[in-house]
Amino acid sequence: MFLSMIGCMRVLPYGTQSISFSDKLKIFRSFGTGWLTCGPQVQEFEEAIARYVGVKHAIAVSNGTAALHLVHLAIGYGEEEVGITSPNTFLASSNSIIYAGGRPNFSDIDSASFNINIDTIDPNTKNLKTITPVHFAGLPINVKKLKEKFPNTIIIEDAAHALGSKFHDGEEWVKTGCCKYSLATIFSFHPVKHITTGEGGIITTNDDQLADMLRQLRSHGMIKPNGHPDPWYYEMTELGYNYRITDFQCALGLSQLKKLDSFIKRRRQIVSLYQSAFYNIDGISFASEEKWQFNSYHLFVLLIDFEKFGMLRSEFMNKLKEKGILTQVHYIPVYQQPYYKKHFPHNEADFPNMEEYYKKAISIPLYPKMNNSDVSRVIKEIKNTLKIS
Ligand SMILES: Cc1ncc(COP(=O)(O)O)c(C=O)c1O
């Protein structure tokens, strides 16, 4: 993603990276270490993320999809075993269950939070092995409640949208990714996410054995056995992949991480401007935080009743595009994808909230570099397009 111009009008994408001179300097300096990959910056980045979210281990990989793949692979699925996730997500959340030999299943979302509805996940799901909740748009789900309802199911949090989000747990706030109630959490560092490494991802876990296995799997499944007399010797004991991340990417990640809290602060300021502007307008709504949640806001989704406004969503998007404002739809319900219809058919009638959500959802520009006049421009053009006075 990059910012460009239409005539003298600045284009506002729905999301984009914020790269500063200090980020570039950090990448440049990383070349001086002599390491391009598997070097000290990778470990430093892993340790910094682990400290930030409050977890024992962090394992950095080439992207968020690889992170999901490796966790599901390390767990392993028997032939008929099932992994449940939200239909309101990017394909990777459920594809990774298939990569690892599992059967993906979806459970409807909650119409207020747009996250998977814990109350309606079927506890009698046959052969249930894993649940992968997605902290959609940055709003954390109640992982504790999920764990209490499913004490014997492995929970893998997809927090690709939720670095820096928190939930109130008893007396304290804990960060998403601390894995207090889950086996592992994944994050993505794709350019539109809270911080970026270009492409990149990380897995957090408190489980020592899982951490060792993930490190092995991200590099072909190889290990160097302790105390072996031959210095060249390595052994492949698992079928792994090359999912390594480079040192210069991690140098960028380290530099970005320093700015994460200020990025989130700015995201929250922008969201509060949007919320005030679109509050109490008939035909428009959005998810809001509850007292126990701290949303780090990867996305800001408006639900617009396009029928009520007498307009197709595509028309609305195209009109905004002419004004230099780019919007997106997060997400097409995954079960509607042709591949899923063919191989893992689901009945749309089982997802009334997701179906209703999908008709109305639109993500509007949100990224820390937006200034207040950009935000006002987005608000003004949306209201003009919908003919709201
Ligand atoms: C919810 C979710 N999970 C996983 C991913 C995969 O992350 P990546 O693009 O880094 O592979 C994404 C990416 O957009 C995502 O939005």
The ligand as an SDF file (V2000), in Angstrom:
LIG
                    3D

 16 16  0  0  0  0  0  0  0  0999 V2000
   -7.1930  -12.2280   10.5390 C   0  0  0  0  0  0  0  0  0  0  0  0
   -5.9640  -12.5290    9.7380 C   0  0  0  0  0  0  0  0  0  0  0  0
   -5.2920  -13.6750    9.9820 N   0  0  0  0  0  0  0  0  0  0  0  0
   -4.1820  -13.9930    9.3120 C   0  0  0  0  0  0  0  0  0  0  0  0
   -3.6720  -13.1630    8.3260 C   0  0  0  0  0  0  0  0  0  0  0  0
   -2.4510  -13.5700    7.5760 C   0  0  0  0  0  0  0  0  0  0  0  0
   -1.3850  -12.7080    7.7730 O   0  0  0  0  0  0  0  0  0  0  0  0
   -0.2770  -12.4760    6.6340 P   0  0  0  0  0  0  0  0  0  0  0  0
   -0.8680  -11.5930    5.5970 O   0  0  0  0  0  0  0  0  0  0  0  0
    0.8540  -11.8340    7.3790 O   0  0  0  0  0  0  0  0  0  0  0  0
    0.0880  -13.8090    6.1030 O   0  0  0  0  0  0  0  0  0  0  0  0
   -4.3240  -11.9630    8.0460 C   0  0  0  0  0  0  0  0  0  0  0  0
   -3.7940  -11.0610    7.0150 C   0  0  0  0  0  0  0  0  0  0  0  0
   -4.3570  -10.1010    6.5920 O   0  0  0  0  0  0  0  0  0  0  0  0
   -5.5000  -11.6320    8.7690 C   0  0  0  0  0  0  0  0  0  0  0  0
   -6.1660  -10.4960    8.5220 O   0  0  0  0  0  0  0  0  0  0  0  0
  1  2  1  0
  2  3  1  0
  2 15  2  0
  3  4  2  0
  4  5  1  0
  5  6  1  0
  5 12  2  0
  6  7  1  0
  7  8  1  0
  8  9  2  0
  8 10  1  0
  8 11  1  0
 12 13  1  0
 12 15  1  0
 13 14  2  0
 15 16  1  0
M  END
$$$$
